[in-house]
Amino acid sequence: MLLRWLLLIAMGLIFTLANSYFLAPGNLYSLGESFSLLGLVALGLALTMLVGEFDLSGGAMVAVSGLIMLKLGESNAFVGLAAALAFGAGVGALNGLLTLRLQVSSLVTTLGVMILLSGFAVWLEGGQGVSFSNYDLTDAFNASWLSVLSPRSVITIALFAAVGVALAITRLGRDIIAAGSHRKAATMSGANVASAVLSAFIASGLFAALAGALLAITLGRASSTFGANLLLQAASAAILGGIALSGGVGRPFGVAIGVLVLCVLNNGLGLIGASSPVVMLLNGAVLLVAVLVDGAPGQWLRRSRAAH
């Protein structure tokens, strides 16, 4: 985790020296907005990774939930938001049930659901973007608190904190960690593995739906292309934040740091005018360096033990 903090500090210094606007309230506000969108999807994905699974449908869910929010929330925003969140939780439950009942890799089940959601988003859009005329609500979600915080970023920070506490002190949270660490041993010790897996997928769908709904409200429009590149970014943030692909290792706080690292990197590169290929290359390089540095001590320790 120290490496992530050092990366954040180093990038902050470099980008501030390169462009003084980096620390301006307006740019910090933009960073918070980026953190909210990527953070919610990454947090949900991380929960499925903690139980040893993987949800590929998060990016497509962002698009669908945004469209549902605006189509059903034109006259009553609460109805649109409730419908979007219910849809997200329902699809998450479907992902979990398919994975548990069919006993197949969640990569397969969620890939199928992702394709279905992508097609559904295009159908909902009807060939053109959907706009929102509730300007009061859009203005409210574009407000700034302390000049740098948005309602979306505050909601996201609160959810990260709540999930972190839940994983640490609740029975379900402990079951989620146990299920990812060693599923058979967790079952033998009394952990409700099925409930843990199902809950993780529901949370993943719910958080992705919330991300899409809040994005649509903030922008005042929605499109089937929303969330198109979020999945890889979310996976990178989760891995960068210390979530193990094998499950059972990692915490929401680490994911939040991983999200911040990517958001700061992309924001700063945008300010200095870096091209898209450079942005992609540096994103990949940061992830690889973090993984290699984290893995080096463990690899050295295993070799040392084997030698003795």
Secondary structure, DSSP 4 states (H G I P E B T S, - for coil): -HHHHHHHHHHHHHHHHH-GGGGSHHHHHHHHHHHHHHHHHHHHHHHHHHTT---TTHHHHHHHHHHHHHHHSSS-HHHHHHHHHHHHHHHHHHHHHHHHHHT--HHHHHHHHHHHHHHHHHHHHTTS-EE---HHHHHHHT--BTTTB-HHHHHHHHHHHHHHHHHHHSHHHHHHHHHHH-HHHHHHTT--HHHHHHHHHHHHHHHHHHHHHHHHHHHTEE-TTTTTTHHHHHHHHHHHTT--TTSS---HHHHHHHHHHHHHHHHHHHHTT--HHHHHHHHHHHHHHHHHHHHHHHHHHHHHHHH-
